[in-house]
Amino acid sequence: MPKLLHKLKVPLIGIELPEVSLPEIPPKPPKLDERQVEALRFAAMDDISDVFPFVGDIGSDLAFAELKKKLTPDEYEKFVEENKLLPSFLATVKTFAGKA
């Protein structure tokens, strides 16, 4: 991690500033097991199927049901919260990235 500012002490006024550094860019992708990869596939299918009228609705419902089966209850709860603002694929990635 690149450091911007090393730990700094100001003796006259008794202030100690913490070390400031930047996060690693680009961030390392999380390590995913087979269950998580399958969940990402169904999340991508859910997003892509929304493009097609009527048939896409059926595909989206099937993909969402499979996605629910692949996620643990805690992961599913977090996924639902993230999916309110993000597409399914990004919400799934964010759900798994929080565990890494």
C-alpha positions in Angstrom: 0.0 0.0 0.0 1.5 3.4 -1.0 2.0 5.6 2.1 1.1 9.3 1.7 2.0 10.4 5.2 4.0 8.5 7.8 3.1 8.6 11.5 3.6 12.2 12.6 4.1 13.6 16.1 3.8 17.3 16.9 5.5 17.7 20.3 4.6 21.4 20.9 0.9 20.8 21.1 0.9 17.1 21.9 -0.8 15.8 18.8 -0.1 12.5 17.1 -1.4 12.0 13.6 -1.9 8.5 12.2 -0.3 7.1 9.1 -2.2 7.9 5.9 -2.1 5.4 3.0 -4.0 4.6 -0.2 -5.8 1.4 -0.7 -4.4 -1.0 -3.3 -5.5 -0.1 -6.8 -7.0 -2.1 -8.5 -8.4 -4.1 -5.6 -7.7 -7.8 -5.6 -10.8 -9.8 -6.6 -12.2 -12.0 -3.9 -11.4 -15.8 -4.0 -14.6 -17.6 -5.0 -15.5 -21.2 -4.5 -17.7 -23.2 -7.0 -21.0 -22.3 -5.2 -20.2 -18.6 -5.4 -19.3 -18.9 -9.1 -22.6 -20.6 -9.8 -24.4 -17.8 -7.8 -22.7 -15.2 -10.0 -23.7 -17.1 -13.2 -27.4 -17.0 -12.1 -27.1 -13.4 -11.1 -25.7 -12.5 -14.6 -28.5 -14.6 -16.2 -31.0 -12.6 -14.0 -29.7 -9.3 -15.3 -29.4 -10.4 -19.0 -32.9 -11.9 -19.1 -34.5 -8.6 -18.0 -33.7 -7.3 -21.6 -36.3 -9.6 -23.2 -40.0 -8.9 -22.7 -42.2 -11.7 -21.3 -39.8 -14.6 -21.9 -37.1 -12.6 -20.0 -39.5 -12.3 -17.0 -39.8 -16.1 -16.8 -36.0 -16.5 -17.1 -35.4 -13.8 -14.6 -37.7 -15.5 -12.1 -36.0 -18.9 -12.6 -32.6 -17.4 -12.2 -33.6 -15.5 -9.1 -35.0 -18.7 -7.6 -31.7 -20.6 -8.3 -29.7 -17.7 -6.9 -31.7 -17.9 -3.7 -30.9 -21.6 -3.4 -27.2 -21.0 -3.9 -26.8 -18.3 -1.2 -26.8 -18.9 2.5 -29.5 -17.0 4.5 -27.1 -14.3 5.6 -25.7 -13.9 2.1 -29.2 -13.7 0.7 -30.3 -11.1 3.2 -27.3 -8.9 2.3 -27.9 -9.6 -1.4 -31.5 -8.4 -1.2 -30.3 -5.1 0.5 -27.7 -4.5 -2.2 -30.0 -5.5 -5.0 -32.3 -2.6 -4.2 -29.8 -0.2 -5.8 -27.5 -2.5 -7.8 -28.0 -5.0 -10.6 -28.0 -8.6 -9.4 -24.5 -9.4 -10.6 -22.9 -6.4 -8.8 -25.0 -7.0 -5.7 -23.7 -10.6 -5.6 -20.1 -9.5 -6.1 -20.5 -7.0 -3.3 -22.1 -9.7 -1.1 -19.1 -12.0 -1.6 -16.5 -9.2 -1.5 -17.6 -8.4 2.1 -16.7 -11.8 3.3 -13.1 -11.7 1.9 
